[in-house]
Amino acid sequence: MSPQRFSQTLTAIPGPGVVAPNPPGVEVLMLDIRGRWKAALLPLAAALALSACGSKTGENESTSGAVADTSGDTVKVGLLNSLSGTMAISEVTVRDSIKLAVEEINAAGGVLGKKIEPISEDGASDWPTFAEKAEKLIREDKVAAVFGCWTSASRKAVKPVFEENKALLFYPVQYEGLEQSPYIFYTGATTNQQIVPGLDYLKSQGKTSVYLVGSDYVFPRTANKIIKAYAEANGMTVLGEDYAPLGSTEFGTIVNKVKASKASAVFNTLNGDSNVAFFKEYKSAGLTAASMPVVSVSIAEEEVKSIGTQYLDGQLTAWNYYQTTPGAANDKFVKAYKAKYGQDKPTSDPMEAAYVSVYLWKAMVEKAKSFDVTAVKSASDGVTFEAPEGLVTIDGATQHIYKTARIGKVGPDGLITEVWNSGQPVKPDPYLKGYPWATGLS
Protein backbone atom coordinates (compact mmCIF):
# COMPACT_ATOMS: atom_id res chain seq x y z
CA MET A 1 0.00 0.00 0.00
CA SER A 2 1.26 3.44 -0.83
CA PRO A 3 1.89 5.53 2.29
CA GLN A 4 -0.97 7.80 3.21
CA ARG A 5 -0.01 11.27 4.26
CA PHE A 6 -1.99 13.82 6.17
CA SER A 7 -1.00 17.26 7.41
CA GLN A 8 0.45 17.85 10.84
CA THR A 9 2.04 20.81 12.49
CA LEU A 10 5.21 19.46 14.02
CA THR A 11 7.12 22.12 15.88
CA ALA A 12 9.24 22.22 18.97
CA ILE A 13 10.59 24.51 21.61
CA PRO A 14 13.45 23.14 23.69
CA GLY A 15 12.37 21.90 27.11
CA PRO A 16 13.52 23.33 30.39
CA GLY A 17 16.93 22.67 31.80
CA VAL A 18 17.76 19.77 34.05
CA VAL A 19 17.96 20.12 37.80
CA ALA A 20 21.45 19.44 39.08
CA PRO A 21 21.96 15.84 40.23
CA ASN A 22 22.31 14.85 43.86
CA PRO A 23 25.76 15.36 45.43
CA PRO A 24 28.04 12.36 45.92
CA GLY A 25 26.91 9.74 48.39
CA VAL A 26 23.33 10.88 48.87
CA GLU A 27 20.26 8.76 48.31
CA VAL A 28 18.67 8.89 44.89
CA LEU A 29 15.40 7.36 43.78
CA MET A 30 15.42 4.38 41.50
CA LEU A 31 12.66 2.25 39.98
CA ASP A 32 12.08 -1.35 40.89
CA ILE A 33 10.71 -3.80 38.34
CA ARG A 34 7.11 -2.89 39.20
CA GLY A 35 7.74 0.76 38.44
CA ARG A 36 7.59 1.83 42.09
CA TRP A 37 10.30 4.12 43.38
CA LYS A 38 12.71 2.80 45.91
CA ALA A 39 15.78 4.32 47.45
CA ALA A 40 19.18 2.97 46.51
CA LEU A 41 22.42 4.41 47.77
CA LEU A 42 24.76 5.13 44.88
CA PRO A 43 28.38 5.65 45.88
CA LEU A 44 28.92 8.57 43.52
CA ALA A 45 32.03 10.05 45.08
CA ALA A 46 34.18 12.19 42.82
CA ALA A 47 36.65 10.05 40.90
CA LEU A 48 38.59 12.60 38.97
CA ALA A 49 41.67 13.13 41.09
CA LEU A 50 43.40 10.42 39.08
CA SER A 51 47.08 10.35 38.35
CA ALA A 52 48.02 10.58 34.72
CA CYS A 53 49.03 7.39 33.00
CA GLY A 54 49.26 7.96 29.30
CA SER A 55 46.53 10.07 27.75
CA LYS A 56 43.08 10.03 29.28
CA THR A 57 40.27 12.15 27.90
CA GLY A 58 39.41 14.83 30.42
CA GLU A 59 42.89 15.34 31.84
CA ASN A 60 43.93 18.20 29.60
CA GLU A 61 40.68 19.18 27.92
CA SER A 62 38.30 19.11 30.88
CA THR A 63 38.93 19.44 34.59
CA SER A 64 36.00 17.35 35.77
CA GLY A 65 33.76 14.53 34.69
CA ALA A 66 34.28 11.10 33.17
CA VAL A 67 37.81 10.10 32.24
CA ALA A 68 37.98 7.84 29.18
CA ASP A 69 41.23 5.97 28.71
CA THR A 70 42.56 6.81 25.24
CA SER A 71 46.21 6.09 26.03
CA GLY A 72 46.46 3.08 23.71
CA ASP A 73 45.36 2.32 20.20
CA THR A 74 41.80 1.54 21.28
CA VAL A 75 38.96 3.42 22.92
CA LYS A 76 36.40 1.58 25.04
CA VAL A 77 32.63 1.99 24.82
CA GLY A 78 30.02 0.37 27.03
CA LEU A 79 27.10 -1.78 25.89
CA LEU A 80 24.44 -1.88 28.63
CA ASN A 81 21.47 -4.11 27.82
CA SER A 82 19.26 -6.76 29.43
CA LEU A 83 20.73 -10.05 28.28
CA SER A 84 18.57 -11.94 30.78
CA GLY A 85 15.16 -11.49 32.39
CA THR A 86 11.85 -10.33 30.94
CA MET A 87 13.37 -7.64 28.70
CA ALA A 88 15.93 -9.92 27.03
CA ILE A 89 13.34 -10.70 24.33
CA SER A 90 13.90 -7.15 23.07
CA GLU A 91 17.34 -6.06 24.26
CA VAL A 92 19.67 -8.84 23.09
CA THR A 93 19.22 -7.85 19.45
CA VAL A 94 19.81 -4.19 20.33
CA ARG A 95 23.17 -5.22 21.77
CA ASP A 96 23.87 -7.19 18.59
CA SER A 97 23.19 -4.19 16.35
CA ILE A 98 25.54 -2.02 18.43
CA LYS A 99 28.26 -4.64 18.00
CA LEU A 100 27.63 -4.65 14.25
CA ALA A 101 28.13 -0.87 14.06
CA VAL A 102 31.33 -1.14 16.10
CA GLU A 103 32.72 -3.83 13.81
CA GLU A 104 31.88 -1.82 10.69
CA ILE A 105 33.52 1.32 12.06
CA ASN A 106 36.61 -0.63 13.11
CA ALA A 107 36.86 -2.20 9.66
CA ALA A 108 36.82 1.30 8.17
CA GLY A 109 39.66 2.51 10.40
CA GLY A 110 38.01 3.27 13.72
CA VAL A 111 37.48 6.68 15.29
CA LEU A 112 40.29 9.25 15.31
CA GLY A 113 42.69 6.48 14.45
CA LYS A 114 41.62 4.24 17.34
CA LYS A 115 39.72 0.97 17.16
CA ILE A 116 36.61 0.72 19.34
CA GLU A 117 36.68 -1.90 22.10
CA PRO A 118 33.13 -2.78 23.25
CA ILE A 119 32.57 -3.77 26.89
CA SER A 120 29.21 -5.50 27.32
CA GLU A 121 27.27 -5.64 30.60
CA ASP A 122 23.97 -7.33 31.47
CA GLY A 123 21.39 -5.07 33.12
CA ALA A 124 19.39 -8.26 33.78
CA SER A 125 15.99 -6.47 33.50
CA ASP A 126 16.70 -5.05 36.96
CA TRP A 127 16.96 -1.29 37.34
CA PRO A 128 19.43 -1.07 40.26
CA THR A 129 21.65 -3.51 38.33
CA PHE A 130 21.61 -1.11 35.39
CA ALA A 131 22.85 1.67 37.68
CA GLU A 132 25.61 -0.51 39.14
CA LYS A 133 26.79 -1.65 35.70
CA ALA A 134 26.72 1.92 34.37
CA GLU A 135 28.97 3.08 37.16
CA LYS A 136 31.31 0.14 36.59
CA LEU A 137 31.61 0.96 32.87
CA ILE A 138 32.32 4.63 33.58
CA ARG A 139 34.67 4.31 36.57
CA GLU A 140 36.43 0.99 36.16
CA ASP A 141 36.40 0.46 32.40
CA LYS A 142 36.76 4.17 31.62
CA VAL A 143 34.57 4.03 28.53
CA ALA A 144 34.17 7.05 26.27
CA ALA A 145 30.40 6.50 25.95
CA VAL A 146 27.71 3.96 26.84
CA PHE A 147 25.05 2.67 24.45
CA GLY A 148 21.98 1.01 25.88
CA CYS A 149 18.97 0.75 28.23
CA TRP A 150 15.48 0.02 26.95
CA THR A 151 12.80 0.73 29.53
CA SER A 152 12.34 4.22 30.94
CA ALA A 153 12.77 2.64 34.36
CA SER A 154 16.31 1.57 33.46
CA ARG A 155 17.07 4.95 31.88
CA LYS A 156 15.87 6.84 34.95
CA ALA A 157 17.90 4.52 37.17
CA VAL A 158 21.14 5.30 35.33
CA LYS A 159 20.42 8.97 34.63
CA PRO A 160 21.90 10.26 37.94
CA VAL A 161 24.96 8.04 37.42
CA PHE A 162 25.74 9.63 34.05
CA GLU A 163 24.98 13.12 35.30
CA GLU A 164 27.12 12.77 38.43
CA ASN A 165 30.03 11.36 36.44
CA LYS A 166 29.48 13.69 33.45
CA ALA A 167 29.54 10.68 31.14
CA LEU A 168 27.62 10.06 27.91
CA LEU A 169 24.69 7.66 27.44
CA PHE A 170 23.14 7.04 24.03
CA TYR A 171 19.57 5.81 24.62
CA PRO A 172 18.13 4.05 21.55
CA VAL A 173 14.47 3.42 22.36
CA GLN A 174 11.28 5.41 21.94
CA TYR A 175 10.08 6.84 25.23
CA GLU A 176 7.45 9.04 26.88
CA GLY A 177 9.27 12.37 26.53
CA LEU A 178 9.09 15.06 29.22
CA GLU A 179 12.80 14.61 29.89
CA GLN A 180 16.13 16.12 28.95
CA SER A 181 19.53 15.35 30.39
CA PRO A 182 22.79 17.07 29.45
CA TYR A 183 24.49 13.66 29.43
CA ILE A 184 21.95 11.61 27.45
CA PHE A 185 21.47 11.57 23.69
CA TYR A 186 18.05 10.15 22.80
CA THR A 187 18.19 8.40 19.41
CA GLY A 188 14.78 6.73 19.69
CA ALA A 189 11.54 8.63 19.19
CA THR A 190 10.15 11.09 21.67
CA THR A 191 6.37 11.50 22.04
CA ASN A 192 5.70 13.79 19.07
CA GLN A 193 7.58 11.39 16.78
CA GLN A 194 5.66 8.21 17.70
CA ILE A 195 2.72 8.37 20.12
CA VAL A 196 1.18 11.57 18.73
CA PRO A 197 1.46 10.35 15.10
CA GLY A 198 -0.06 7.02 16.19
CA LEU A 199 -3.05 8.85 17.66
CA ASP A 200 -3.31 11.13 14.63
CA TYR A 201 -3.44 8.05 12.43
CA LEU A 202 -6.24 6.47 14.47
CA LYS A 203 -8.15 9.74 14.30
CA SER A 204 -7.68 9.90 10.52
CA GLN A 205 -9.15 6.39 10.29
CA GLY A 206 -12.30 7.45 12.12
CA LYS A 207 -11.46 5.86 15.48
CA THR A 208 -13.28 7.77 18.22
CA SER A 209 -12.52 5.71 21.32
CA VAL A 210 -9.53 3.84 22.73
CA TYR A 211 -8.72 1.43 25.55
CA LEU A 212 -5.27 1.80 27.13
CA VAL A 213 -3.24 -1.27 28.13
CA GLY A 214 0.30 -1.01 29.45
CA SER A 215 3.02 -2.37 31.70
CA ASP A 216 3.07 -0.91 35.18
CA TYR A 217 6.02 1.45 35.15
CA VAL A 218 6.92 4.99 34.17
CA PHE A 219 6.75 4.84 30.35
CA PRO A 220 3.21 3.47 29.96
CA ARG A 221 1.78 5.60 32.76
CA THR A 222 3.33 8.81 31.43
CA ALA A 223 2.46 7.92 27.84
CA ASN A 224 -1.14 7.30 28.82
CA LYS A 225 -1.31 10.62 30.65
CA ILE A 226 -0.31 12.23 27.34
CA ILE A 227 -2.77 10.08 25.37
CA LYS A 228 -5.65 11.13 27.66
CA ALA A 229 -4.77 14.81 27.19
CA TYR A 230 -4.67 14.30 23.40
CA ALA A 231 -7.97 12.42 23.45
CA GLU A 232 -9.76 15.14 25.40
CA ALA A 233 -8.60 17.78 22.92
CA ASN A 234 -9.37 15.70 19.84
CA GLY A 235 -12.84 14.32 20.47
CA MET A 236 -11.61 10.84 21.37
CA THR A 237 -12.95 8.92 24.38
CA VAL A 238 -10.74 6.78 26.63
CA LEU A 239 -12.97 3.88 27.67
CA GLY A 240 -10.55 2.16 30.03
CA GLU A 241 -6.99 2.01 31.31
CA ASP A 242 -5.28 -1.07 32.74
CA TYR A 243 -1.74 -2.00 33.75
CA ALA A 244 0.07 -5.28 34.33
CA PRO A 245 3.44 -5.85 36.03
CA LEU A 246 6.39 -6.26 33.67
CA GLY A 247 6.65 -9.94 32.88
CA SER A 248 2.99 -10.64 33.65
CA THR A 249 1.41 -13.51 31.72
CA GLU A 250 -2.17 -13.19 33.02
CA PHE A 251 -4.34 -11.05 30.76
CA GLY A 252 -7.72 -12.77 30.87
CA THR A 253 -9.36 -10.12 33.05
CA ILE A 254 -7.88 -7.18 31.14
CA VAL A 255 -8.83 -8.58 27.73
CA ASN A 256 -12.39 -9.24 28.93
CA LYS A 257 -12.65 -5.59 30.02
CA VAL A 258 -11.23 -4.45 26.66
CA LYS A 259 -13.75 -6.56 24.77
CA ALA A 260 -16.66 -5.34 26.90
CA SER A 261 -15.69 -1.70 26.32
CA LYS A 262 -16.36 -1.97 22.57
CA ALA A 263 -13.62 0.61 21.98
CA SER A 264 -12.72 1.59 18.42
CA ALA A 265 -9.08 0.65 19.07
CA VAL A 266 -6.55 -0.32 21.73
CA PHE A 267 -3.37 1.66 22.41
CA ASN A 268 -0.79 -0.83 23.72
CA THR A 269 2.23 0.20 25.82
CA LEU A 270 3.05 -3.27 27.15
CA ASN A 271 6.76 -4.12 27.11
CA GLY A 272 8.75 -7.32 27.00
CA ASP A 273 7.32 -10.82 26.89
CA SER A 274 3.99 -9.74 28.41
CA ASN A 275 2.99 -8.98 24.81
CA VAL A 276 3.08 -12.70 24.02
CA ALA A 277 0.43 -13.51 26.62
CA PHE A 278 -1.67 -10.43 25.83
CA PHE A 279 -2.03 -11.08 22.11
CA LYS A 280 -2.71 -14.80 22.60
CA GLU A 281 -5.49 -13.90 25.02
CA TYR A 282 -6.71 -11.20 22.62
CA LYS A 283 -7.18 -13.71 19.82
CA SER A 284 -8.73 -16.29 22.14
CA ALA A 285 -11.35 -13.70 23.07
CA GLY A 286 -12.30 -13.39 19.41
CA LEU A 287 -10.81 -9.92 18.98
CA THR A 288 -9.07 -9.16 15.68
CA ALA A 289 -7.34 -6.30 13.90
CA ALA A 290 -10.51 -5.84 11.86
CA SER A 291 -12.89 -5.70 14.83
CA MET A 292 -10.69 -3.77 17.29
CA PRO A 293 -7.20 -2.86 16.02
CA VAL A 294 -4.30 -2.54 18.44
CA VAL A 295 -1.64 0.13 17.96
CA SER A 296 1.56 -0.98 19.69
CA VAL A 297 4.60 1.18 20.39
CA SER A 298 6.95 -1.50 21.74
CA ILE A 299 6.38 -4.36 19.30
CA ALA A 300 8.78 -4.52 16.38
CA GLU A 301 9.85 -7.29 14.00
CA GLU A 302 11.79 -9.21 16.65
CA GLU A 303 8.80 -9.29 18.99
CA VAL A 304 6.46 -10.24 16.11
CA LYS A 305 8.58 -13.31 15.52
CA SER A 306 8.51 -14.25 19.21
CA ILE A 307 4.76 -13.63 19.68
CA GLY A 308 3.70 -15.36 16.46
CA THR A 309 2.32 -13.81 13.29
CA GLN A 310 -0.97 -15.67 13.71
CA TYR A 311 -1.68 -13.44 16.71
CA LEU A 312 -0.56 -10.15 15.13
CA ASP A 313 -1.62 -10.28 11.49
CA GLY A 314 -3.12 -6.91 10.56
CA GLN A 315 -2.28 -5.16 13.82
CA LEU A 316 -0.68 -1.71 13.79
CA THR A 317 2.61 -0.36 15.09
CA ALA A 318 4.01 3.15 15.44
CA TRP A 319 7.76 3.47 14.87
CA ASN A 320 10.32 5.35 12.78
CA TYR A 321 11.88 2.37 10.99
CA TYR A 322 10.87 -1.03 9.65
CA GLN A 323 12.93 -3.73 7.99
CA THR A 324 10.91 -2.95 4.86
CA THR A 325 11.79 0.79 4.88
CA PRO A 326 13.08 1.56 1.37
CA GLY A 327 16.54 2.95 0.67
CA ALA A 328 20.12 1.94 -0.02
CA ALA A 329 21.25 2.56 3.56
CA ASN A 330 18.62 0.16 4.88
CA ASP A 331 19.38 -2.45 2.23
CA LYS A 332 23.00 -2.39 3.39
CA PHE A 333 22.06 -2.55 7.08
CA VAL A 334 19.63 -5.46 6.67
CA LYS A 335 22.10 -7.40 4.50
CA ALA A 336 24.95 -6.87 6.99
CA TYR A 337 22.84 -7.79 10.02
CA LYS A 338 21.51 -10.98 8.45
CA ALA A 339 24.96 -11.96 7.20
CA LYS A 340 26.31 -11.72 10.74
CA TYR A 341 23.42 -13.07 12.82
CA GLY A 342 21.40 -15.27 10.45
CA GLN A 343 19.12 -14.87 7.46
CA ASP A 344 16.08 -15.55 9.64
CA LYS A 345 16.89 -12.65 11.99
CA PRO A 346 14.78 -9.52 11.42
CA THR A 347 15.83 -5.94 12.00
CA SER A 348 13.72 -3.52 14.03
CA ASP A 349 13.40 0.12 15.07
CA PRO A 350 15.25 -0.08 18.43
CA MET A 351 18.02 -2.11 16.78
CA GLU A 352 18.35 0.47 14.03
CA ALA A 353 18.31 3.41 16.48
CA ALA A 354 21.05 1.72 18.50
CA TYR A 355 23.11 1.06 15.37
CA VAL A 356 22.67 4.69 14.31
CA SER A 357 23.69 5.97 17.76
CA VAL A 358 27.19 4.52 17.37
CA TYR A 359 27.64 6.26 14.01
CA LEU A 360 26.33 9.53 15.42
CA TRP A 361 28.80 9.32 18.32
CA LYS A 362 31.60 8.66 15.81
CA ALA A 363 30.57 11.71 13.77
CA MET A 364 30.40 13.88 16.90
CA VAL A 365 33.86 12.74 18.05
CA GLU A 366 35.35 13.40 14.62
CA LYS A 367 33.72 16.83 14.43
CA ALA A 368 35.08 17.64 17.92
CA LYS A 369 38.46 16.03 17.09
CA SER A 370 38.34 14.71 20.63
CA PHE A 371 36.78 12.05 22.88
CA ASP A 372 36.29 14.64 25.62
CA VAL A 373 32.65 14.65 26.73
CA THR A 374 32.30 18.44 26.80
CA ALA A 375 33.85 18.79 23.35
CA VAL A 376 31.71 15.98 21.92
CA LYS A 377 28.52 17.50 23.32
CA SER A 378 29.44 20.92 21.93
CA ALA A 379 29.97 19.41 18.49
CA SER A 380 26.63 17.57 18.41
CA ASP A 381 24.25 20.16 16.98
CA GLY A 382 23.51 19.62 13.32
CA VAL A 383 25.42 16.33 13.01
CA THR A 384 23.67 14.21 10.37
CA PHE A 385 23.77 10.59 9.27
CA GLU A 386 22.19 8.79 6.32
CA ALA A 387 20.60 6.13 8.49
CA PRO A 388 18.64 3.04 7.46
CA GLU A 389 15.49 4.93 8.52
CA GLY A 390 16.46 7.95 6.40
CA LEU A 391 18.35 11.14 7.17
CA VAL A 392 18.65 11.86 10.89
CA THR A 393 19.98 15.06 12.42
CA ILE A 394 20.93 15.82 16.02
CA ASP A 395 19.08 18.71 17.63
CA GLY A 396 21.75 20.04 19.96
CA ALA A 397 19.25 21.97 22.08
CA THR A 398 17.38 18.84 23.18
CA GLN A 399 19.97 16.12 22.37
CA HIS A 400 17.22 14.25 20.53
CA ILE A 401 17.21 13.62 16.78
CA TYR A 402 14.94 14.50 13.88
CA LYS A 403 13.11 11.30 12.85
CA THR A 404 10.46 10.38 10.28
CA ALA A 405 7.29 9.04 11.94
CA ARG A 406 5.87 5.83 10.43
CA ILE A 407 2.77 3.72 10.99
CA GLY A 408 3.01 0.09 9.92
CA LYS A 409 0.83 -3.00 9.65
CA VAL A 410 2.00 -6.51 10.58
CA GLY A 411 1.76 -8.97 7.69
CA PRO A 412 1.38 -12.76 7.67
CA ASP A 413 5.08 -13.04 6.81
CA GLY A 414 6.02 -11.33 10.10
CA LEU A 415 7.24 -8.19 8.41
CA ILE A 416 5.75 -4.75 9.04
CA THR A 417 4.69 -2.73 6.01
CA GLU A 418 4.40 1.04 6.21
CA VAL A 419 0.90 2.46 5.66
CA TRP A 420 1.66 6.10 6.51
CA ASN A 421 4.64 8.36 7.16
CA SER A 422 5.17 11.99 8.11
CA GLY A 423 6.78 12.86 4.79
CA GLN A 424 9.86 14.40 6.36
CA PRO A 425 11.87 14.11 9.59
CA VAL A 426 9.97 15.49 12.57
CA LYS A 427 11.72 17.94 14.87
CA PRO A 428 11.90 16.48 18.40
CA ASP A 429 9.63 18.16 20.93
CA PRO A 430 10.17 16.18 24.16
CA TYR A 431 8.12 18.58 26.28
CA LEU A 432 5.35 18.92 23.66
CA LYS A 433 5.66 22.70 23.74
CA GLY A 434 4.19 22.87 20.25
CA TYR A 435 0.89 21.30 21.37
CA PRO A 436 -1.53 23.51 23.35
CA TRP A 437 -3.40 20.47 24.69
CA ALA A 438 -0.17 19.30 26.42
CA THR A 439 0.14 22.41 28.60
CA GLY A 440 0.78 21.39 32.19
CA LEU A 441 1.84 17.79 31.46
CA SER A 442 5.48 18.44 32.34
Summary of the structure (lengths in Angstrom):
residues: 442
radius of gyration: 21.0
end to end distance: 37.6
largest distance: 67.3
contacts: 1622
relative contact order: 0.16
helix: 34%
strand: 21%
